[in-house]
Amino acid sequence: MAITEIEDRKTTGPNTPGEISLQLGRCLKATFQHSVIETLVLLLSVGLVFWLLSASDSFIGTKLALLILNLAILLSHCYQMLRNQRCKDLVLKQLDLAAKDRAKTNRLYDLSILDPLTALHNRRFGEQSLKEAVERAHKTGENLAIVLLDLDYFKEINDQFGHAVGDVALKEFSRSIRKAIRACDTPVRLGGDEFLLVLPECPRDKVTVILQRIGTPAFYHEGIKINVCYSSGNAHYQYGDASETMLARADEQLYAKKAARTTTPPKSPLRLISEPAIKSSTSLEPSWRRS
């Protein structure tokens, strides 16, 4: 077993960062020692050349020795080039391993903070981001807004078409959110069909603009246009607020809107399903739109 591992290492070379660093250190040390020896030999050769220029032609043995010395310097230089190439390969391998480790770390980090279905931030990351935003607003006095979003009639989509289509609705709605918000905003999927937007430095009028940008996302399934509608509730930071109090105000506003909507249901039983798509290029108008 141990002999097999040693043979594998000889054929494949070092594979871990520690082994590569050890080999690189040895290679650089040997290269430095070899460079010192090569420099001393070169100085000796130059000295002999000047001495022979001033000597007579009878020193044939010395001249042969000098020729052999120069050939040795040439071979030593070739060996030095091979050592340098070896060091270069080790450095490149070390960089490649570092890049792979960094990519793996980034993937693990993304898995820890992102929702796997929608690619929005998950609940844990969103709650932490909201706490940090509240603390920052308390210190700086900057505007801070949050928006809670809850899909309307999401259960009907799942019941009518299945959970796979419900997942498509969530993805389509998340895509519209990402297009509507700014780079500094944090979109969060709290779970199910509930979403949270953390909007730093966002005055009241900008919240309305972001909601208008989200609009009413829609997608087609088997020739039927499905509108992804939602209700929203927002809250703005007030001095002394905590993340829980802001969420409570936004949640109260959200469910007040949902309650008002359920008291006056539209005539359509599905409320958000358009007529089946016609094969012609005629555009379809949804039978129900978010008020």
matplotlib code that plots the C-alpha trace (Angstrom):
import matplotlib.pyplot as plt

x = [0.0, 2.7, 4.9, 2.0, 1.4, 5.1, 5.1, 1.9, 3.6, 6.6, 4.5, 1.9, 4.1, 3.0, -0.8, -1.4, -0.4, 1.9, 3.8, 4.0, 5.4, 7.9, 9.1, 9.2, 11.3, 13.8, 13.9, 14.6, 17.2, 19.0, 18.8, 20.4, 23.2, 23.8, 23.8, 26.5, 28.7, 28.2, 29.2, 32.4, 33.3, 32.7, 34.9, 37.7, 37.3, 37.6, 40.7, 42.3, 41.5, 43.3, 46.2, 46.5, 46.5, 49.6, 51.3, 53.1, 51.7, 53.2, 50.3, 48.3, 47.1, 45.9, 44.1, 42.4, 41.4, 40.0, 38.0, 36.6, 35.7, 33.8, 31.9, 31.1, 29.8, 27.6, 26.2, 25.6, 23.7, 21.5, 20.8, 20.0, 17.4, 15.8, 15.6, 14.1, 11.4, 10.7, 10.2, 8.0, 5.8, 5.5, 4.5, 1.8, 0.5, 0.4, -1.6, -3.9, -4.7, -5.2, -7.6, -9.6, -9.7, -10.9, -13.6, -14.7, -14.8, -17.0, -19.3, -19.7, -20.3, -22.9, -24.7, -24.7, -26.3, -28.4, -31.8, -31.2, -34.4, -34.5, -30.8, -32.0, -30.5, -31.8, -33.7, -30.7, -28.6, -31.5, -32.2, -28.5, -28.4, -31.5, -30.0, -26.8, -28.8, -30.8, -27.6, -26.1, -29.3, -29.3, -25.7, -25.8, -29.5, -29.7, -33.0, -33.8, -36.9, -38.0, -40.7, -42.4, -43.9, -46.3, -47.6, -51.3, -53.1, -49.9, -51.7, -54.1, -51.2, -49.8, -53.2, -54.1, -50.7, -48.5, -45.5, -43.1, -45.1, -45.2, -41.4, -41.4, -43.6, -41.2, -38.2, -40.0, -41.0, -37.4, -36.0, -38.3, -37.1, -33.5, -34.2, -36.1, -33.8, -30.5, -27.0, -27.0, -30.4, -30.7, -33.4, -34.4, -36.6, -38.0, -39.6, -42.5, -43.9, -42.7, -40.0, -38.2, -36.4, -33.8, -33.4, -30.7, -30.6, -34.1, -36.6, -40.4, -41.0, -38.3, -40.1, -43.0, -40.7, -39.2, -42.6, -43.6, -40.5, -41.4, -44.8, -46.8, -44.4, -46.0, -45.0, -46.7, -47.5, -49.0, -50.4, -51.8, -50.5, -50.1, -49.7, -47.6, -49.4, -48.4, -49.3, -46.7, -46.2, -43.4, -41.9, -39.3, -36.8, -37.8, -35.4, -35.2, -36.5, -35.2, -35.4, -38.3, -40.4, -39.9, -40.9, -44.0, -45.1, -44.5, -46.2, -49.3, -49.6, -49.1, -51.9, -54.2, -53.9, -54.4, -57.5, -58.9, -58.3, -59.9, -63.1, -63.7, -62.5, -62.6, -65.1, -62.6, -62.1, -58.4, -58.0, -54.8, -55.1, -55.5, -57.4, -55.4, -53.0, -54.2, -51.8, -51.9, -49.7, -52.6, -51.4, -53.3, -54.7, -55.0, -58.5, -57.3, -54.6, -53.2, -55.0]
y = [0.0, 2.4, 1.4, 2.0, 5.5, 6.4, 5.2, 7.2, 10.3, 9.7, 9.5, 12.2, 14.6, 16.6, 17.3, 19.1, 22.7, 21.5, 19.1, 21.7, 24.3, 21.9, 20.9, 24.5, 25.5, 22.7, 23.6, 27.3, 26.4, 24.1, 26.7, 29.4, 27.0, 26.1, 29.7, 30.5, 27.6, 28.5, 32.1, 31.1, 28.7, 31.4, 33.9, 31.2, 30.6, 34.3, 34.5, 31.6, 33.2, 36.4, 34.4, 32.2, 35.3, 36.5, 33.0, 31.2, 28.5, 25.7, 25.4, 22.9, 21.0, 24.1, 25.1, 21.7, 22.1, 25.5, 24.1, 21.3, 23.9, 26.0, 22.9, 22.2, 25.7, 25.3, 22.0, 23.6, 26.4, 23.9, 22.1, 25.4, 26.1, 22.8, 23.6, 27.0, 25.3, 22.9, 25.8, 27.5, 24.3, 24.1, 27.8, 27.3, 24.2, 26.0, 28.9, 26.4, 24.7, 28.1, 29.1, 25.8, 26.2, 29.7, 28.6, 25.8, 28.3, 30.6, 27.9, 26.8, 30.4, 30.8, 27.6, 29.0, 32.4, 31.7, 30.1, 27.1, 27.6, 31.3, 32.3, 35.1, 35.3, 32.9, 33.8, 33.6, 35.9, 38.3, 38.6, 39.3, 41.9, 43.6, 43.8, 45.4, 47.8, 48.9, 49.4, 51.5, 53.6, 54.2, 55.4, 57.5, 58.5, 57.3, 56.2, 52.5, 50.8, 47.2, 45.6, 42.3, 40.5, 37.7, 36.0, 36.0, 32.8, 30.8, 27.8, 27.8, 27.7, 24.6, 23.0, 23.6, 23.0, 21.2, 22.3, 22.3, 25.2, 26.8, 26.7, 28.4, 31.1, 31.7, 31.8, 34.3, 36.5, 36.4, 37.3, 40.4, 41.4, 41.2, 43.4, 46.0, 46.6, 48.4, 46.9, 47.9, 46.3, 42.8, 40.5, 37.6, 34.6, 34.1, 30.8, 29.5, 32.4, 35.1, 37.6, 40.5, 43.4, 45.4, 48.8, 51.0, 54.7, 54.4, 57.3, 56.6, 57.5, 55.1, 52.2, 52.8, 53.0, 49.6, 48.0, 49.5, 48.0, 44.5, 44.9, 41.7, 38.9, 36.4, 33.1, 30.6, 27.0, 24.7, 27.7, 29.4, 32.7, 32.8, 36.1, 36.1, 38.6, 39.7, 41.9, 44.0, 45.9, 48.3, 50.0, 52.8, 53.1, 55.2, 56.2, 53.4, 50.8, 47.2, 44.8, 43.0, 46.2, 47.1, 43.6, 43.8, 47.0, 45.8, 42.5, 44.3, 46.5, 43.4, 41.4, 44.4, 44.6, 40.8, 40.9, 43.8, 41.9, 38.7, 40.5, 41.5, 38.5, 38.7, 36.7, 34.5, 31.3, 31.2, 35.0, 35.1, 32.7, 34.1, 32.3, 29.6, 31.1, 31.3, 30.0, 33.3, 36.2, 38.0, 39.3, 38.0, 40.2, 38.7, 38.3, 39.6, 42.1, 43.1, 46.2]
z = [0.0, 1.0, -1.9, -4.3, -2.9, -3.3, -6.9, -7.6, -6.2, -8.4, -11.5, -10.7, -8.7, -5.7, -5.6, -2.3, -1.6, 1.2, -1.0, -3.8, -1.4, -0.1, -3.5, -4.6, -1.6, -2.3, -6.0, -5.3, -2.7, -5.1, -7.9, -5.6, -4.6, -8.2, -9.3, -6.7, -7.8, -11.5, -10.8, -9.0, -11.8, -14.3, -12.5, -12.3, -16.0, -16.9, -14.7, -16.5, -19.8, -18.9, -17.5, -20.7, -22.9, -21.1, -21.1, -23.8, -26.1, -24.1, -21.6, -23.7, -20.7, -19.1, -22.3, -22.4, -18.8, -19.6, -22.5, -20.3, -17.7, -20.3, -21.4, -17.8, -17.4, -20.5, -19.3, -15.9, -17.5, -19.4, -16.1, -14.5, -17.3, -16.5, -12.8, -13.6, -15.7, -12.9, -10.5, -13.0, -13.3, -9.5, -9.3, -12.0, -10.3, -7.0, -8.6, -10.3, -7.0, -5.3, -8.0, -7.6, -3.8, -4.2, -6.7, -4.3, -1.4, -3.5, -4.4, -0.8, 0.2, -2.4, -1.3, 2.3, 1.4, -1.7, -2.2, -4.6, -6.6, -7.2, -6.6, -4.3, -0.9, 1.7, 4.9, 7.2, 5.1, 4.6, 8.3, 9.0, 6.2, 7.6, 11.1, 9.7, 7.6, 10.6, 12.7, 9.8, 9.5, 13.3, 13.1, 9.9, 9.7, 6.1, 4.6, 4.9, 3.5, 3.4, 1.3, 2.0, -1.1, -1.0, -4.2, -4.7, -5.6, -5.6, -4.2, -7.1, -9.6, -7.7, -7.5, -11.2, -12.9, -10.3, -8.2, -11.2, -12.7, -9.3, -9.3, -12.7, -11.3, -8.4, -10.7, -13.1, -10.2, -8.8, -12.2, -12.3, -8.8, -9.8, -12.8, -10.8, -7.8, -7.6, -7.0, -3.4, -2.6, -1.1, -2.5, -0.2, -0.4, 3.1, 2.2, 0.1, -1.9, 0.6, -0.4, 1.3, -0.2, 1.9, 0.3, 1.9, 1.0, -0.5, 0.1, 0.1, -3.6, -4.8, -3.3, -5.6, -8.5, -7.7, -7.4, -10.7, -12.3, -10.9, -12.6, -13.2, -14.4, -16.7, -18.5, -20.7, -19.9, -22.5, -24.4, -21.2, -20.0, -16.2, -14.5, -11.3, -9.1, -5.6, -2.6, -0.9, 2.3, 3.1, 6.1, 6.5, 9.3, 12.2, 15.0, 17.5, 15.1, 15.2, 12.4, 14.1, 14.4, 10.7, 9.6, 11.8, 10.2, 6.7, 7.5, 8.9, 5.8, 3.5, 5.1, 5.2, 1.4, 1.0, 3.3, 1.2, -1.9, -0.7, 0.3, -3.4, -5.4, -9.2, -11.2, -12.8, -10.7, -11.3, -11.0, -12.9, -15.8, -19.3, -22.1, -24.0, -26.5, -30.0, -32.7, -34.5, -33.5, -31.8, -28.4, -25.3, -22.6, -19.1, -17.7, -14.4, -13.4, -10.1, -8.8]

ax = plt.figure().add_subplot(projection="3d")
ax.plot(x, y, z, "-o")
ax.set_aspect("equal")
plt.show()
